């Protein structure tokens, strides 16, 4: 209550997680709520109305992993972001 909040997340796809957290913070009386994401996926799917204020990079709409994001519970430890090949 009464605090400025910065939400930091790894990836913004359609925005449901971010929207839920922002709504929670606002319902608890945050003075302001802003968000930062490492990666935003570029696609034509519908997203929530609220977009992150700060975006590290934008990537194609592929399954990505590394830098804390995993693929099939592997490769989270990589210090770079990679994409699974299309089949």
Buried (B, 14 or more C-beta within 10 A) or exposed (E): EEEEBEBEBBBBBEBEBBBEBBEEBEEEEBEEBBBBBBBBBEEEEEBBEEEBEEBBEEBEEEEBBBBEBEBEEEBEEBEEBBBEEEE
